[in-house]
Amino acid sequence: MRALLWVVGVVAGVLILLGLILEAVRWLIIIGLIALVIVIILGIVKGRQAMNHRTRRR
């Protein structure tokens, strides 16, 4: 009986830790996607500024 309680306790602990890790991974993915969108937008803006700067020089 004591062994069964230990197994149930360990499984419950693993499930709780797995849930926390998956939650953290989900937030990291969301933050990563937001950062990727920001980098793409900044790249487009900087590219347009560089193109406008080149055309003004001519």
SEGU-956908 format. One record per residue (C-alpha): residue number from 1; residue in one letter; chain; x negated, y, z negated. Coordinates in pm, 1 decimal, decimal comma. Each point is the difference from the previous one (the first is absolute). Layout:
<nr=NUM | rest=A | kette=A | east=X | north=Y | up=Z>
...
END
This chain:
<nr=1 | rest=M | kette=A | east=0,0 | north=0,0 | up=0,0>
<nr=2 | rest=R | kette=A | east=-282,9 | north=237,1 | up=-85,1>
<nr=3 | rest=A | kette=A | east=-165,4 | north=-68,1 | up=336,9>
<nr=4 | rest=L | kette=A | east=326,0 | north=80,1 | up=179,3>
<nr=5 | rest=L | kette=A | east=20,6 | north=333,7 | up=-182,0>
<nr=6 | rest=W | kette=A | east=-359,6 | north=78,7 | up=99,7>
<nr=7 | rest=V | kette=A | east=72,6 | north=-82,2 | up=365,0>
<nr=8 | rest=V | kette=A | east=314,0 | north=214,4 | up=-0,4>
<nr=9 | rest=G | kette=A | east=-189,8 | north=286,9 | up=-166,3>
<nr=10 | rest=V | kette=A | east=-289,1 | north=-19,7 | up=247,7>
<nr=11 | rest=V | kette=A | east=236,3 | north=-15,6 | up=298,5>
<nr=12 | rest=A | kette=A | east=195,8 | north=298,1 | up=-133,4>
<nr=13 | rest=G | kette=A | east=-322,8 | north=196,9 | up=-49,9>
<nr=14 | rest=V | kette=A | east=-119,7 | north=-82,1 | up=350,2>
<nr=15 | rest=L | kette=A | east=334,4 | north=105,9 | up=148,1>
<nr=16 | rest=I | kette=A | east=-7,3 | north=329,9 | up=-190,7>
<nr=17 | rest=L | kette=A | east=-358,6 | north=71,4 | up=114,0>
<nr=18 | rest=L | kette=A | east=85,9 | north=-96,5 | up=356,6>
<nr=19 | rest=G | kette=A | east=297,5 | north=235,0 | up=-5,7>
<nr=20 | rest=L | kette=A | east=-216,7 | north=286,3 | up=-126,0>
<nr=21 | rest=I | kette=A | east=-267,8 | north=-67,2 | up=262,2>
<nr=22 | rest=L | kette=A | east=256,1 | north=-16,1 | up=280,5>
<nr=23 | rest=E | kette=A | east=155,6 | north=325,4 | up=-121,7>
<nr=24 | rest=A | kette=A | east=-343,9 | north=164,7 | up=-1,4>
<nr=25 | rest=V | kette=A | east=-74,2 | north=-135,5 | up=348,8>
<nr=26 | rest=R | kette=A | east=331,3 | north=135,9 | up=126,9>
<nr=27 | rest=W | kette=A | east=-81,6 | north=346,8 | up=-133,2>
<nr=28 | rest=L | kette=A | east=-351,3 | north=-16,9 | up=144,8>
<nr=29 | rest=I | kette=A | east=145,1 | north=-88,9 | up=341,2>
<nr=30 | rest=I | kette=A | east=242,5 | north=292,9 | up=-22,5>
<nr=31 | rest=I | kette=A | east=-278,2 | north=240,2 | up=-102,5>
<nr=32 | rest=G | kette=A | east=-223,0 | north=-135,4 | up=278,4>
<nr=33 | rest=L | kette=A | east=270,9 | north=50,2 | up=260,3>
<nr=34 | rest=I | kette=A | east=59,1 | north=357,1 | up=-117,5>
<nr=35 | rest=A | kette=A | east=-374,6 | north=70,8 | up=19,3>
<nr=36 | rest=L | kette=A | east=-13,8 | north=-151,6 | up=349,7>
<nr=37 | rest=V | kette=A | east=284,3 | north=222,7 | up=120,4>
<nr=38 | rest=I | kette=A | east=-170,1 | north=307,2 | up=-148,5>
<nr=39 | rest=V | kette=A | east=-329,7 | north=-87,0 | up=172,9>
<nr=40 | rest=I | kette=A | east=176,7 | north=-48,5 | up=334,5>
<nr=41 | rest=I | kette=A | east=182,4 | north=333,4 | up=-34,8>
<nr=42 | rest=L | kette=A | east=-321,7 | north=180,5 | up=-96,2>
<nr=43 | rest=G | kette=A | east=-180,2 | north=-160,6 | up=294,8>
<nr=44 | rest=I | kette=A | east=268,2 | north=120,3 | up=241,9>
<nr=45 | rest=V | kette=A | east=-4,8 | north=352,2 | up=-146,1>
<nr=46 | rest=K | kette=A | east=-380,9 | north=22,1 | up=7,4>
<nr=47 | rest=G | kette=A | east=-6,3 | north=-140,0 | up=354,8>
<nr=48 | rest=R | kette=A | east=245,7 | north=262,6 | up=119,9>
<nr=49 | rest=Q | kette=A | east=-196,8 | north=274,9 | up=-171,6>
<nr=50 | rest=A | kette=A | east=-319,2 | north=-118,7 | up=169,3>
<nr=51 | rest=M | kette=A | east=171,0 | north=-12,7 | up=340,3>
<nr=52 | rest=N | kette=A | east=143,8 | north=351,1 | up=-47,9>
<nr=53 | rest=H | kette=A | east=-339,5 | north=127,4 | up=-110,5>
<nr=54 | rest=R | kette=A | east=-166,2 | north=-145,3 | up=312,4>
<nr=55 | rest=T | kette=A | east=257,8 | north=146,8 | up=238,9>
<nr=56 | rest=R | kette=A | east=-32,5 | north=344,2 | up=-158,2>
<nr=57 | rest=R | kette=A | east=-377,9 | north=-1,1 | up=51,0>
<nr=58 | rest=R | kette=A | east=32,8 | north=-38,7 | up=378,1>
END
